[in-house]
Amino acid sequence: MATVQAVERKIFRVEGFKVVIRHLDGRNVRGDREHLPAYPFGRALKNRSNVKDWKRRRFQPTYPGFEVDVIAEHGGRVHGGTLLGTVRDGYLEG
């Protein structure tokens, strides 16, 4: 089992973008909260997938009961229709 902070770091390493894990009511989950499953994916989802696809296919099945925001390189939340390749490119350019 992992901490929230460890899961957020692993998602960044695998997927190439930052995330913030939240409770369903919108509050941030403390980074030292434990007992979350480790992020099980070793390869990034394809660039042509969008943020909504990533949440539906990867985050929600692994972390039910939580919500997640994908964070752009400038610190703002990313819209669900944004392609993952666009999000990743922002980190490379920033």
Helices and strands as residue ranges (DSSP letters): H 4-15, E 18-23, H 51-54, I 55-59, H 60-62, E 66-71, H 84-93
